[in-house]
Amino acid sequence: MPKWQNNAETEEKRRIRVFPGVSYLSIYLGHPILVTLNETEVYMGELLTFDQFGNLTLNNVFQRLVINSKYAYKPYGVMTIRSNSIKTISIINKKHMMNELKDFSQTEFDYLMRTVLYERTIKEERKQRQMSMYLAWSEHVSKAMMVPEEEEQ
């Protein structure tokens, strides 16, 4: 008899021991989860399915946008998320999810999204200016360091 059957462990812990890897997600099918992607995008939804590679399919998906302690949500419906873009997966309480989503506004989300895009544009412009200043400086330094060739006599 396996060691885990002797202990008074919960069914959840047993499944985790029996199914290593991605298959432990089978415990949470139908439960709300929060998925953070590599690009710091956050999605909340109910776990519908997953495959052996870790790709997830979520139902009732909302994208969460947070800027300066302001939250906004955008509904998506059903979404498939590739495993190579997933940073974290968190199990959340259904009541907590519903409380957060009850006051979401599409116009607020659009406003916050425009703010994010504007900030990214400003950062990119700043990077481009810094790069052009660096290139101009390095060109100036390289010209100053050049030793003029002596004329042949």
TAQUI-V97029 format. One record per residue. N is the residue number from 1. RES is the residue in one small letter. NEAR is the number of other ideal C-beta (glycine too) atoms within 10 Angstrom. Layout:
n->(N;N)
res->(RES;RES)
near->(NEAR;NEAR)
This chain:
n->(1;2;3;4;5;6;7;8;9;10;11;12;13;14;15;16;17;18;19;20;21;22;23;24;25;26;27;28;29;30;31;32;33;34;35;36;37;38;39;40;41;42;43;44;45;46;47;48;49;50;51;52;53;54;55;56;57;58;59;60;61;62;63;64;65;66;67;68;69;70;71;72;73;74;75;76;77;78;79;80;81;82;83;84;85;86;87;88;89;90;91;92;93;94;95;96;97;98;99;100;101;102;103;104;105;106;107;108;109;110;111;112;113;114;115;116;117;118;119;120;121;122;123;124;125;126;127;128;129;130;131;132;133;134;135;136;137;138;139;140;141;142;143;144;145;146;147;148;149;150;151;152;153)
res->(m;p;k;w;q;n;n;a;e;t;e;e;k;r;r;i;r;v;f;p;g;v;s;y;l;s;i;y;l;g;h;p;i;l;v;t;l;n;e;t;e;v;y;m;g;e;l;l;t;f;d;q;f;g;n;l;t;l;n;n;v;f;q;r;l;v;i;n;s;k;y;a;y;k;p;y;g;v;m;t;i;r;s;n;s;i;k;t;i;s;i;i;n;k;k;h;m;m;n;e;l;k;d;f;s;q;t;e;f;d;y;l;m;r;t;v;l;y;e;r;t;i;k;e;e;r;k;q;r;q;m;s;m;y;l;a;w;s;e;h;v;s;k;a;m;m;v;p;e;e;e;e;q)
near->(5;9;7;12;9;8;9;5;12;8;8;11;12;15;13;15;13;11;13;8;8;16;13;14;18;12;16;15;11;9;14;21;18;17;21;16;16;9;7;8;14;17;21;21;25;18;21;16;13;21;11;9;9;15;16;22;16;23;15;16;21;23;18;18;20;12;13;6;5;11;15;21;22;18;13;14;10;12;17;13;20;11;13;10;13;16;12;9;17;11;12;14;10;11;9;12;19;10;10;15;15;7;9;15;11;11;8;16;19;13;14;19;15;10;15;12;10;10;11;10;10;10;10;10;10;10;10;10;10;10;10;10;10;10;10;10;10;10;10;10;10;9;8;7;7;8;5;5;6;6;5;4;3)
